[in-house]
Amino acid sequence: MKKESDLWKLLKKNTPEITWTRVESWASPGVPDCIGYHDSCGLFMVELKLARTPKVVFSPHQILWHQTHQKRNFILVGQASEARPSARKPFKVKLYQSSAILGLMTDHRETPCLGLDDWAHIQRLLLDAPLA
């Protein structure tokens, strides 16, 4: 996976029960990349990130957002396989709660995730997350 837009395409393709809207980041610094909606749970947001090193890079605005908006907000990290880092498709996709942001900035490999490489499970987690 070379671009964040590739992760966006995978998210849309593999979570068909969710209606997605991509947010323009220049309009509101720090606001996550995607707004998801489903009748059963309402709105939630997902930040998309690619992990090229153990440390995931976030802007100061993104850090502040995830530290102050921890309910119904998530971070989806895509990582290329170490064996084939130039491959187009990610070999690992991990879903994290917003509260994991500081751990992701230190080492995503050591930060506990909610879901790993299972799109059906990731979709369930996004839809089942409590509102409050």
HUWOCOR-V490621 format. One record per run of one state. SS is the DSSP state (H for helix, E for strand, C for the rest). FROM is the first residue (numbers start at 1). TO is the last residue. If there is no record, write none. Layout:
ss: {SS	SS}
from: {FROM	FROM}
to: {TO	TO}
This chain:
ss: {C	H	C	E	C	E	C	E	C	H	C	E	C	E	H	C	E	C	H	C}
from: {1	4	15	19	23	34	39	42	52	60	69	73	80	92	98	111	115	117	119	129}
to: {3	14	18	22	33	38	41	51	59	68	72	79	91	97	110	114	116	118	128	132}
